[in-house]
Amino acid sequence: MNADEDRQSTACGSDAHGLEARLASGTGGRSRCHWPTGSASITRMLSHLWLALWRSLPAALTIFLVGRLGPNLREARLELELTQEQVAERSGVHATEVSRIEAGKRDPRVSTVERLAKAVQVRPGQLLE
């Protein structure tokens, strides 16, 4: 960080001391901040935004895909007229785990999804569709 960025950081109150100084000066905590105008600053700001979005993507996809797993597993199990215990025996997954996955209370590993799919005679992708 160069001296200009350091002054901007302190003036904008990005640290506790900068905020305390603005509050003590009677500005009511209002900042003298402005959007960065240099291309390097904008690039840095956009890269931080992109990184934050990228990090949240796997969680969003997991929630979406796992949300369909339970109902699809139950449907495939019932088509074969199997109980959760029978699926557990066929897959090597504990019956309690099968129940939790069907209820949407558990996020199984990929290997578990593969074993469950084999037990109910479908492709793993069909459980996630």
Steps between C-alpha positions, in 0.01 A plus 500: 500500500652836404472823703200633302304178550590502869370858541183411306450193719533701821290790370222258403504336839582150387665450834361564846727799560380677185137460602571619855681807364205593275253455786715711731538775237127563500437383144243256633688208356448619143779394276693703250534183293451491129506226241851426384579652164829334415484194276708298747257580783197410291664179384583409860144577611351288219735211573392501866134502393556215253686296764214543748246387240716205395538382861124505558420306180578146627277548802213622283538206260523253787177630654326483162620149409461345844151646522390263219694198623264402784174499301668328204650231721165438668321480164754253360482291820120485494494405129700190594279450806801512733513612860768736625655206683523300178666793322738525794592131471549521123711816517695450821366834629343497846118509500500816711717668238261395221213649699685828557597528134141443388384763750754750366679521834829360376746592222654167394838454338518420131600142580187462714279632219662249265432209737141610557442535126629147443272371777189651337618414147534852357790712378643734769409799283134397505494545877620858459276605209 
